[in-house]
Amino acid sequence: MNSEEEAKYRLSLGEGYLKRAEEAAKHKDHLAVISNSQQAVENSAKAVISCFRIPSWSHDPSSELSEVIEDKRDKIEEKIGANTFRDINTLALYSHNLAPEHGRMSYGDPILRIPRGT
């Protein structure tokens, strides 16, 4: 795997999903906002992970990102600084919090038996 190419690819995906989320917000399409926001955060997290290793196919890459943060803290702070390092920690938190929305936006809520879009 070429980590630079993978990181650029994931970042490009994240930017595209963010743009779609912003457009959906203008039209008050809340489901599309949630779905695209989750995908933007997921791919942004995977862009960081891919700088150090191959990201998994999980929709919740927060534990992988946390491992990278722990293992590579010195290298990350050296390359991008402490402020951005804090932002990466925030990205891991957002990734974890938004991950369940991927399933809900795709399949609805199976526990409450509410289909997507209701």
N, C-alpha and C positions, 0 to 999 in steps of 0.2 A: 504494500500500500504506500502510495506517495502521500505523506501526511499533509503537505502543503496544499496539494490539489484537493484532498478530502476536506480540509478545513475551509478552503475557498468555496467548494461545492456546498457544504453545509451552511456556511454563512449566506451564500446566495439564496438557498432555500429559505432560510430564516427571514431574510429581507423580503422575499416574495410573499411569504405568509403574513408578515407584518403589514405590508402594503395592502393585502386583501382584507386584513382585519380592520385597518383604518378606513377602507372604502365601505366595508360592511357597517361600520359604526355610523357613517354618514347617512346610511339608509335605514338605520335602526334595526338591522338584521342581527339580533343578539346571538342567535345560534352560530352564525357565521363568524361573528366576532370571537366567541369563545373557542370555536374549533380552530380558526386560523391563529389565534393567540397561542393556544397550546402548541400547535405545530411550529410556530416561530420560536418559542422558548425551547422546545425539544431540540430543534436543529441548531440553535445557537449554542446550547450546552454541548451537543455532539461536535460542533466546530472546535470548541476548546479541547474536548477529550481527544479528538483526532490529531491534535498537535503532539500527543504523547503516546497514543495507542489507538487501536481500532475500536470504534464505539460499537456497542451491541445494537440489536434491533429493537430493544425495549423502548416503550413510549415514556418510561421514567428513567432517564439516564442520571438521576441525581446522585445515586450511590457511586456510580462510576466517576462522576465529576468530583465528588467528595474525596474519593481515593486518589485521583490525580492531584487534587489540591494538597492533600496530606503528603503524598510522595514527592511532589515536585515544587513544594512551596518556595524554597529558596530560588529555584530557577525561574519560577513565575514572577516573583517579586523583583528579581534582578532584571528580567526582560521588560516587564510592563508596569512595575511599581506597586506599592502597597494599596493605593486607592483602587486600582483596577482589580487587585486581588480580592478586596472586599466585595466588589461588584460580582466577581465570579462566585463567591459564596452566596450572594443574593440570587444569582442565576440558578444555583443548585436548589435553593429553597423554592423558588418559583417553579422550577421543573418538577419537583416533587408534588407541590400543591396542585399544579395543573394537569398532571398525568392522568388522573381518573377521568378528566373531562374528555379525553380522547375516546374512551369507550362509551361514555354517556352520549357524546355527540354522534357517534357512529351507530349505536345500538339502542339508546334510550336507557332507562333505569330498570334493570331486571328485578330488583328487589321490590320496588313499588309498582312494577308492571306498567310503567309509563313509557310509551314509545318515543323515539326521537322526535323532537319538534312540538311536543305538547306541553 
